[in-house]
Amino acid sequence: MADEFREGDIIIVDPDQEARSGDMVVVRNGDAEATFKKLTKDGNDWWLTPLNRQYAAKLMPKDAVICGRVMAKIPKPAFY
């Protein structure tokens, strides 16, 4: 996934699109911190997988809120 998105890329997030398993999403936790992860469903459980492959997927916390589904990516501008 890290190859798909690079630091400086701009993501377009639609808060009105329902997130499905396999989608990239922005999720807010109970501390009001937001994160960008891949959402995966396994049985009744929802998992969040980080972009960095060095970190393991984690069960989505009960207090987490999906803020929106990533709809598009704009590559990092050359002047950035």
PyMOL commands that set and color helices and strands:
alter all, ss='L'
color gray80, all
select strands_A, chain A and resi 10-14+24-28+34-42+45-49+58-59+65-74
alter strands_A, ss='S'
color yellow, strands_A
deselect
rebuild
show_as cartoon
